């Protein structure tokens, strides 16, 4: 039986970050993934300034021109009935967009280059206390097993708390060429757009890339009868034609709000990213929390003492505090009456976009966002 210090199930951005930090510290690390990279990853692909910051803390010398597909300093908020709400251009912060196939493969290779052993096309079928068994029947032992295997995590199923099914969410998305889009035909320029009012407990998005835009819609399953049909309605407002053709290209994927547990470490098993439900319940942002949780898991293992307790405490301090704020705000933001009122207040007032940009970029948290909105009585003219 092969023996490693750490086995990481899942080679995406969370697993790669953990593997890189651990291997760089001299640990013997194995990363397994059932896919063969590069592979298509369903995801809007938006990352923020705080994601760029955490990437630079984990890795040395990141060639942003390779891992970043597009970037914008402008974004806008729209509503199904009220149309354009507001638009803002930040003088300092940007929103970045990535192709997850390129992004994930690059950082997995970085982990491999620092000393991680990487097995691709290897599905893990059994998780034991201190070993895993692959589909081929190979058993591999380790002091620690890290679950970076997404929303349907087999590591999560190996002894962690049951999932809260009420928070199950799903998103649909499709890549649309610019010639088939009508949402940018208003001479307002090309920039990321977020749309409210097309779905309950969720939102739609148009994220521009170099050659196309990723159009998506996501929300809680229990709040919406048929999210795919709602997505088709949303698409009719975004694209010019070819709806029948685009419908064949639509893909759906789960958003693992339901995976969120208070303590994502149990003895020698640690859950990272989507496997631990570390997703912003308002924006759906997960890449930042995946990379940060990978870094924190590695630091917990490398520190002296109880690694599980160390990791649970690090998650509580660095991630859960923020997510708890987000879940509280989400209750009000997505309430139909409050949302309509919020859209009315935000109409043509770019201060809401400005501070939301600061929130996305990590400059402020949700409590600071609310305080600044209430304190700042000025009306910022929307562009």
C-alpha positions in Angstrom: 0.0 0.0 0.0 1.4 3.4 -1.0 1.7 5.9 1.9 1.5 9.7 1.7 1.5 12.4 4.3 -1.6 13.9 2.7 -4.0 12.7 0.0 -6.2 15.3 -1.7 -9.3 14.2 -3.5 -9.9 16.7 -6.2 -7.4 18.7 -8.3 -9.3 21.9 -8.9 -8.3 25.3 -7.4 -8.8 24.2 -3.7 -6.9 21.0 -4.0 -4.1 22.5 -6.0 -3.6 25.4 -3.5 -3.5 22.9 -0.5 -1.1 20.6 -2.4 1.2 23.5 -3.4 1.6 24.8 0.1 2.0 21.4 1.7 4.5 20.1 -0.9 6.4 23.4 -0.7 6.8 22.7 3.0 8.2 19.2 2.3 5.2 17.1 2.7 4.6 14.0 0.6 1.3 14.8 -1.2 -0.9 13.0 -3.7 -3.7 14.7 -5.6 -6.3 12.6 -7.4 -9.0 13.7 -9.7 -11.5 11.7 -11.6 -11.1 14.0 -14.7 -8.2 14.4 -17.0 -7.1 18.0 -17.1 -7.7 20.2 -19.0 -11.4 19.6 -18.6 -14.5 21.8 -19.0 -15.7 23.2 -15.6 -19.2 24.7 -15.4 -18.7 28.0 -13.7 -19.4 31.7 -14.5 -15.6 32.1 -14.1 -15.6 35.4 -12.2 -12.8 36.2 -9.8 -12.3 39.3 -7.8 -9.4 41.4 -6.5 -9.4 39.4 -3.3 -8.9 36.2 -5.3 -5.9 37.7 -7.1 -4.5 38.7 -3.7 -4.9 35.2 -2.2 -3.4 33.6 -5.4 -0.3 35.7 -4.9 -0.1 34.7 -1.3 -0.2 31.0 -2.3 1.9 31.0 -5.5 5.0 32.8 -6.7 5.1 34.6 -10.0 1.6 34.1 -11.5 1.4 35.1 -15.2 -2.0 36.8 -15.1 -2.0 37.1 -18.9 -2.2 33.3 -19.0 -4.7 32.6 -16.3 -7.0 35.6 -16.9 -9.3 35.6 -19.9 -10.7 39.1 -19.5 -11.0 41.9 -17.0 -13.3 44.9 -16.4 -13.4 47.9 -14.1 -17.1 48.5 -14.9 -20.2 46.5 -14.0 -23.9 47.1 -13.9 -27.1 46.0 -12.1 -30.3 45.3 -14.0 -33.9 44.2 -13.2 -36.4 42.2 -15.2 -39.1 44.9 -15.0 -37.1 48.1 -14.2 -34.3 47.6 -16.8 -31.0 49.2 -16.0 -30.7 50.1 -12.3 -27.2 51.5 -12.1 -23.7 51.2 -13.5 -20.3 52.0 -12.0 -16.7 52.2 -13.1 -14.1 51.7 -10.3 -10.9 53.7 -10.5 -8.9 50.9 -8.8 -10.7 47.6 -8.6 -11.5 45.1 -11.4 -13.5 42.0 -12.0 -11.6 39.2 -13.7 -12.9 36.3 -15.8 -11.2 33.0 -16.4 -11.7 29.9 -18.4 -11.8 27.2 -15.7 -10.2 24.6 -18.0 -7.1 26.7 -18.4 -7.2 28.2 -14.9 -7.5 24.9 -13.1 -4.9 23.0 -15.2 -2.4 25.8 -14.7 -2.5 25.6 -10.9 -2.7 21.8 -10.8 0.6 21.8 -12.8 2.0 24.3 -10.4 1.3 21.9 -7.5 2.8 19.1 -9.5 5.9 21.2 -10.3 6.6 21.8 -6.6 6.5 18.1 -5.8 2.9 16.8 -5.6 2.2 13.5 -7.2 -0.9 13.9 -9.4 -3.2 11.0 -10.6 -5.7 12.1 -13.2 -8.6 10.0 -14.4 -8.6 8.3 -11.0 -12.0 8.1 -9.3 -12.0 7.6 -5.5 -14.8 5.1 -4.6 -14.1 4.5 -0.9 -13.0 6.7 2.0 -11.7 5.0 5.1 -10.3 6.6 8.3 -6.8 7.0 7.0 -6.9 5.6 3.4 -8.8 5.8 0.2 -9.6 3.2 -2.5 -9.6 4.1 -6.1 -11.9 2.7 -8.9 -9.0 0.5 -10.0 -8.9 -1.1 -6.5 -5.7 0.5 -5.3 -5.7 1.4 -1.6 -3.6 4.5 -0.6 -3.0 5.5 3.0 -2.4 8.9 4.4 -2.1 10.8 7.7 -4.7 13.3 6.3 -7.4 13.1 3.6 -8.5 16.4 2.1 -11.9 16.6 0.3 -11.6 19.1 -2.5 -14.0 17.1 -4.7 -16.9 19.5 -5.1 -20.6 19.6 -4.3 -21.0 15.8 -4.5 -17.9 15.2 -2.3 -17.3 11.6 -1.4 -15.2 12.8 1.5 -18.1 14.8 2.7 -20.3 11.7 2.7 -17.7 9.7 4.7 -18.8 11.0 8.1 -19.7 14.7 8.0 -23.1 16.2 8.8 -26.1 15.6 6.6 -26.7 18.2 4.0 -29.5 20.9 4.4 -31.6 20.0 1.3 -33.6 23.2 1.6 -30.6 25.1 0.5 -30.0 23.1 -2.6 -29.5 25.4 -5.6 -28.8 24.9 -9.3 -27.6 27.2 -12.1 -27.8 27.0 -15.8 -25.4 28.6 -18.2 -24.5 28.8 -21.8 -21.7 30.6 -23.8 -23.1 33.0 -26.3 -21.1 34.8 -29.1 -21.3 38.6 -29.2 -23.1 38.6 -32.5 -26.0 36.6 -30.9 -26.3 39.0 -27.9 -28.6 42.0 -27.7 -27.8 43.1 -24.2 -24.8 45.0 -25.3 -26.6 46.8 -28.2 -27.3 50.0 -26.2 -24.0 51.8 -27.0 -23.2 51.5 -23.3 -20.2 49.3 -23.8 -19.3 45.7 -22.8 -19.0 45.0 -19.1 -20.3 42.4 -16.6 -24.0 42.6 -15.8 -26.1 41.2 -13.0 -29.9 40.7 -13.4 -32.5 40.5 -10.6 -36.2 39.7 -10.9 -36.0 36.7 -13.3 -35.7 34.2 -10.5 -36.5 33.9 -6.7 -33.6 33.6 -4.3 -31.0 34.1 -7.1 -30.0 36.2 -10.0 -28.9 36.1 -13.6 -25.5 37.2 -15.1 -23.8 38.1 -18.3 -20.0 37.7 -17.9 -18.0 38.9 -21.0 -15.0 36.8 -22.1 -12.7 37.5 -25.0 -14.7 35.6 -27.7 -18.1 35.1 -26.0 -20.1 35.9 -22.9 -21.2 33.4 -20.3 -24.9 33.8 -19.7 -26.3 32.1 -16.6 -29.1 32.0 -14.1 -29.2 30.4 -10.6 -31.3 30.1 -7.5 -32.7 27.9 -4.8 -34.6 24.9 -6.1 -37.4 25.0 -3.4 -38.2 28.7 -4.4 -38.6 28.0 -8.1 -40.7 25.5 -9.9 -38.5 25.0 -13.1 -35.3 26.9 -13.1 -34.4 25.8 -16.7 -37.6 27.3 -18.0 -36.8 30.5 -16.1 -33.4 30.5 -17.7 -35.1 30.3 -21.2 -37.2 33.3 -20.3 -34.0 35.1 -19.2 -32.2 34.1 -22.4 -35.0 35.7 -24.5 -34.2 39.0 -22.9 -30.5 38.6 -23.6 -30.0 37.0 -27.0 -31.1 38.1 -30.4 -32.2 34.8 -31.9 -30.9 31.2 -32.3 -32.7 30.3 -29.0 -33.4 26.8 -30.2 -29.8 26.3 -31.1 -28.6 27.7 -27.8 -31.0 25.5 -25.8 -29.0 22.5 -27.0 -25.8 23.9 -25.5 -27.2 24.7 -22.0 -25.6 23.1 -19.1 -26.7 22.9 -15.5 -24.6 22.5 -12.3 -25.3 22.5 -8.5 -24.4 25.4 -6.3 -23.5 23.7 -3.0 -25.0 26.1 -0.4 -26.5 23.0 1.2 -23.0 21.6 1.9 -22.2 24.3 4.5 -21.3 22.8 7.8 -20.0 24.5 10.9 -16.9 22.4 11.3 -15.4 21.2 8.0 -12.7 19.1 9.7 -13.2 15.8 11.5 -10.2 14.0 12.9 -7.9 13.4 9.9 -10.4 14.6 7.2 -10.7 18.2 6.1 -13.2 19.6 3.6 -12.3 22.4 1.2 -14.2 24.8 -1.1 -17.5 23.4 -2.5 -17.2 20.2 -0.6 -17.5 22.3 2.6 -20.2 24.6 1.1 -17.9 27.6 1.2 -19.9 29.6 -1.3 -21.1 33.2 -1.0 -24.9 32.8 -0.9 -25.5 36.1 -2.5 -23.0 36.3 -5.3 -22.3 32.6 -5.7 -18.6 33.3 -5.6 -16.7 30.1 -4.7 -13.2 30.3 -6.3 -11.9 32.7 -3.7 -13.1 30.5 -0.8 -11.8 27.4 -2.4 -8.3 28.7 -2.7 -8.4 30.3 0.7 -9.7 27.1 2.3 -6.9 25.1 0.6 -4.3 27.5 2.0 -5.9 27.3 5.5 -6.1 23.5 5.4 -2.4 23.3 4.6 -1.5 25.7 7.3 -3.5 23.8 9.9 -1.7 20.6 9.0 1.7 22.2 9.1 1.0 23.9 12.5 1.6 22.1 15.8 -1.4 20.7 17.6 -4.8 19.3 16.6 -5.0 20.0 12.8 -8.8 19.5 12.7 -9.3 22.0 15.5 -6.8 24.4 13.9 -8.6 24.2 10.6 -12.1 24.6 12.0 -10.9 27.7 13.9 -9.2 29.2 10.9 -12.4 28.7 8.8 -14.5 30.3 11.5 -12.2 33.3 11.7 -11.4 33.8 8.0 -14.5 32.5 6.2 -17.5 31.7 8.4 -17.8 35.2 9.8 -18.2 36.6 6.3 -20.6 33.9 5.1 -22.8 34.3 8.2 -23.1 38.0 7.3 -24.0 37.0 3.7 -26.7 34.5 4.8 -28.3 37.2 7.0 -28.3 39.8 4.3 -29.5 37.3 1.7 -32.7 36.8 3.6 -33.6 40.4 3.1 -32.0 41.1 -0.3 -33.9 38.3 -2.0 -37.2 38.9 -0.3 -39.6 40.0 -3.1 -40.9 43.1 -1.3 -37.5 44.2 -0.1 -35.9 43.5 -3.5 -38.4 45.7 -5.3 -37.7 48.4 -2.7 -34.0 48.0 -3.1 -34.2 48.3 -6.9 -36.3 51.5 -6.5 -33.7 53.0 -4.1 -30.8 51.9 -6.3 -32.2 53.2 -9.6 -29.8 55.6 -11.1 -27.8 55.8 -7.9 -24.3 54.4 -8.5 -23.3 54.4 -4.9 -24.9 51.0 -4.5 -22.8 49.7 -7.4 -19.7 51.5 -6.0 -19.9 49.9 -2.6 -20.9 46.5 -4.0 -17.8 46.6 -6.1 -15.8 47.3 -2.9 -17.6 44.3 -1.3 -16.7 42.0 -4.2 -13.1 43.1 -4.1 -12.8 42.4 -0.5 -12.2 46.0 0.7 -15.3 45.8 2.9 -17.6 43.1 4.4 -21.4 43.1 4.4 -21.7 45.0 7.7 -19.4 47.7 6.4 -21.4 47.7 3.1 -24.6 48.4 5.0 -23.1 51.1 7.2 -21.6 52.9 4.2 -24.8 52.8 2.2 -26.7 54.2 5.2 -24.1 56.8 6.1 -23.4 58.1 2.6 -26.4 60.3 1.8 -25.1 61.4 -1.6 -26.6 60.3 -4.8 -24.0 59.1 -7.3 -25.1 59.6 -10.8 -25.2 56.3 -12.7 -23.1 56.2 -15.9 
